[in-house]
Amino acid sequence: MAAPTGVLLINIGTPDSTKVGDVRRYLREFLSDPRIVDINPVGRFFLLNCIILPFRPKRSAEAYSQIWTEQGSPLLLETQKQAIDLQTELGNDYVVELGMRYGSPSIETGIHNLQNSGCHRIIVLPLFPQYSAAATGSAAEKVMNLVQKEWNIPPIEILGDFYNHPLFIESVVEKMREELGQYKPELFLFSYHGIPERHMEKSDAPGFECDRQGPCPSIGPNNRFCYRAQCYETTRLIAEKLQLTKDQYEISFQSRLGRTPWIHPYTDILIEEIAKRGIKRIAVLSPSFVADCLETLEEIQIHLQEQWKELGGENFQYLDCVNNHPLFIQALAQMVRDPQTQSQALPSSTMEAVASLG
């Protein structure tokens, strides 16, 4: 009998609980990543230990407590469901494990579990539709750093973004239709997680220039890894499926931190402009996430809705992430079985991946 193929799903992670100590431990690991806070090590150490960790864990713990369930973290629970359903979809020729980039279950534990299950080949699938160095790149780098320490390095393939994967787009559209029911919003707001502008500048091809203020240009060799452009393309494909005109939707970016410029437009600023147009009914979704989490449930469903009502808006509907929608599980299975259906896979063998670390 042939050895099964291992599949490692990776999501960003979550604290173990809403206790301040657990949140502080999670934030320390998260913000110590140089792909997240990409400044010099001394500055990162000062920022983390003197400015963020003394104050932010308590506020973050309070935010997590607003969305925590009796079973625990929504992000962890939804991603676990995805792993279970994907295992069912793929069958006995595969073994599916889950690893969080930060927190637990760890990526290292996931890899070891796959090896202990007799998997001689591993496919790594970061659950981030649009590529960013802070998410997809960080997950890939972590895997590379771990496997290069192994004596016996298994064949491993790290899959890349899937912002335009047909089944992913279809799963978002079907989930939207199910969530909307008879609700008819005047406008759809696609709110993506934001990143600093400098992250995209680092990803551009030499000599490529873009002000990133209006709609993004088509994706080509010069901006292949532009997160903002991929968000715009995801939105375009969804809007096309729903037959939305350009005046029926807007694109924005949430979750910005600090004073450094982040990609525009900002969700909390744009929603003020939308309200000034006299629009009263909106629906908001976040297609940069495939599992509901703090950024969708607390930041959008709770706080953005409160802001909308304060601005005079009458109806606000948050549309859930795809979570374990059957079409999304089929999309994941198709990516695993045929990686060429993705936009682009990252280095396909472990030795290539390790070599790419320089």
N, C-alpha and C positions, 0 to 999 in steps of 0.2 A: 504494500500500500504506500502510495506516495506521501511524502511529508506535506502537512498543510502549509498554506501561505499565511503568514502573519499580517494583520492589519492593525496599525496603531493610529487611532483617532486622537488628535491633539486639539484641546481648546485652551483658552487663556488661563483659567484657574479661578479660584475662589477661596476665601478664608474657611477654616474648619468650622467656625461658629461666629456669632455676632459679638463674642467677648472682645474687649478692647485688645487684650494680649494676642489673641489669634489674628485679629485684623492688623495689628502692628507687625506681627511676624510675616504676614502675607505681603504687606506693603513694602517691608524691608527687602524681601526677595524680588518683588516686582520692580521697584524703583532702583535697585542696585544693578539692574541689567543695563549695560552701556548702549544697547539698542533702543531702550526706552528713554533714558535720560542721557542723551549723547553729548555730554560735555566732558571736560577733562576730569580725571579721577578725583583730584583734590576738590574741585568745585562740586562734583556729585556727592562726595562724602559730606561736605559741609551742608549742602542743600538738604540731604536726606536726614542727617543726624541733628542738625541745629534748627532747621526750619520746618520740615515736614513731619518727621516722626514724633516730635514732642506734642504736636497739636492735632494733626489730621486723623490719626487712628480713632479717636473718640467720635469725631464727626462722621467718619466713614462707618463706624460700628452702628451709629444711630440710623444711617441710611440703609445699611444692610438689614437692620431689624424691621424695617418697613416692608420688606419683600420676602423675608425668610419664611419658610413653611414649617409645618410640624415635622416633615421628613428632611428638612435641611435646605441647602442652597438651591434655588431654582436652576441656576446654570448647571450645577453638578447633576441634578436629577434629570434635566432634559437631555444632557449629553449622555448620561447612562442609558436612557431610553433609546437614543439613537444607536448606541453601540449594541444593545440587545437586539433591536430590530434589524440592524445591518447584519448581525450574525445569522439571524433567521433567513434573511434575504440571500445571503451568500452561500449558506449551507456548510456541510462538514469539511469541504476542501479548504476552508479558511478558519482562522482563529482571530477574533476581534478583541482588542484591548483598548483601554482608554488611558491617556496620560495628560495631565495638566502641565502647561508650561511653568506655572508657579503654583505652589501648594500641592495638595494631594488629591487623587493618586498621581504620583510623579511619572514623568516620561521614563525615567530609569526603571521604575517598577514595571511599567508596561512592557518595556523591551525585554526585561528579564523574564516576565511571565510568558511572553511569546517564545523565547528561547527554551524555557522549561517545558513548553507545550510541543516541542519538537519542530518548530518552524525553522526551515532552512533558508527562507526568503521572507523579507519583511517589506511591506508597503506602508509608508508613513503618509497620512492624510491630514494636514492642518486644516481645521474647520473655519478658515477665514476666506470668504469668497473673493475679496479684492486683496491684491498683494500689498503688503507694507513690510518694510524692514523690521519694524517694531513687533510685528505679529508673526507672519509667515516666515520672515527671515530669522527671527529669534528662535522660533520653534525648530527650524531646520538646523541652525547652528548648534542648538542644544543636543539634538540627535547626533550630529557629526562629532561633537566633543565627547559624547558618551561612547559611541561605537569605536572610536579610534583607540580607546583604552583596552578594548577586548583583544584577547590573544587570537581567537578565531572570529574573524569579522564576517558576518553573513552578508550575502547579497542584499542590498537594501535600496529602495527607490523612494525618494521624497517627492511627493506630488506638489504642484504649485497652486496657483489661483484658479478659481472656477467662476469668475464674475459673469461670464457669458455662456456658461454651460446650459444647453437647451432645457434639460430636465430640472436644473436648479431654477431657472427662470420660470418654468411652468409650475413648479412647486410653490413659488412665491405667489404667482398669479392665482392659483387655485385656493391657496390659503387665504388670500385677500378676499376672494369671492365668498368663501365660507364665512369669514369674519364679518363682512359687510352686511350680508343678508339683504334686508330691504332698505338699509341706510344709504342715502344718496348725498355724499359730501359735495360741497361746492369746489373743494380743492383737496388734492392729495399732497402731503408733505413727506418727502423722502429724506429722512434725517439719518445721515451716516456718522459713524464715529470719526472725530477729527484727528489730525496729526499735525505736528509743526510743519510749516512750509519748507524748512530746511531739509526735512526728511525726503521730500520729493525732489528737491534740487540735487541731492546726492544721488538720486536714482536716475536722473536724466542722462542722456548721452551727451558727451562733450559738445559744447556749442549750441545745444538746444535751448531756446528761450521761450518762456510762456509766462504771462502775468498772472494766470490762474485766478482771474477775477470773474470772468463770464463763463459761458459754456466751454467745455474742454474740446480741443480738436480730436479728430479720430485717432485711435491708438495705432501707432506704427513703431518702427524700430527705435526711434529717438525717445519715445515716451512709453515704451513697452511696460515698464514697471511703475508708471505714474498711478498712484492710488486714486487721486481725484478723477483722473480720466476714466479709470475703471468704474468708479462709482457712477459717473455720468452715463457710461455705456450700459451698466446694469439697469439704471433707471429708464434709459431709452428703450431697451428691450422689453421691460415690464410694461411701460406705457404703450408700446406698440401692440402688445398682446391684448391690453385692455381697451385699445382704440381711444386713448386719451389724446386730446389736443394739447398743444404746448401751454395754453392758458389754464389747463386743468391740474397742473402739478408744478411743484417747486422742489428744488434740491438744496439741502443745507447740511451743516456739519456741527456736531455737538461735542461736549465733554472737553472743551479746551481748558488748559491750566496755565497759570503763570502769565508773564507779560510778553513773551516771545510771540511773533505772529503765527497763527494757525490758519489752516486753509479756510477760505470763505465760500459762501456766506455762513454766518453763525446762526444756528437754529433759534436761539433765544432772541436774537435781533431781528431775524427775518419774520418771526411770528408776529412781532409788533407791526411790521410793515403790512403783513397780510390782514391783520385786524383793521388797519387804517383804510383798507380798500372797501370795507363794509362786508367782508366775508364773515359768515356766522357759523358755517358747518364745515369742519375739516376732518380728515382721517390721516393719521400719522403712522408710518412704518419705518423700520430700520433694517434695510437689507444688507448691512455690513455684519449683522449678527445672525447666526442660524439657531441660536438657543436663547431664550429669554433670560435676562440677567439684570444686574444693578443698573446698567446704562439704559435698558429699555423699560424696565418695570418702575424703577424709582425716578430716574431722570426724565423719562418721557411720559409714562402713564400717570404718574403722580404729579411731579412738579411742572412739567410743561402744560399739562391739563389745567393745573391751578392758575398758571400764568395766562392761559387762554381765556379762562373764565373772568379773571381780573381785567382783561383787556376788552371785555364785552362780548366775547364769543359765546355762542349758545350751545353748540354741539361739538363734541370732541370724541373721536373714537380712535383708540390705539389698536393697531392691528398686530397680533402676535407674530413672533418669528416663525419660521417653518417648523422648528422643533422636530418632532418625529413624524411629520406628515409623510404618508406613504410615497408620494412622488419624490420627496427629498431623499428618502431612504433608497429609492430606486436610482436616484442621481448618484449617490455615494457608491452604490454597488457598481454602477456603470463605470465610474472613475477608477475603481479598484480593478475591475476586470479588463478595462481598456483605457489606460492612462492617456492615450492620444485624444480622448474626447475632452480632456481638459484644455485650458488655454495653453499651458506649457508646464511640463514637469521640470523640477529642479534636477541636479545631477542624479543619474539613474543608478550608479553603483556607489557603494560605500567608498571604494578607493578613490573614485573621482571626487566624491564629496570631501573626503579627508584632504586630498591634494588641494582642493579649492580653498582650504583654510589658510594656505600659504605657510 
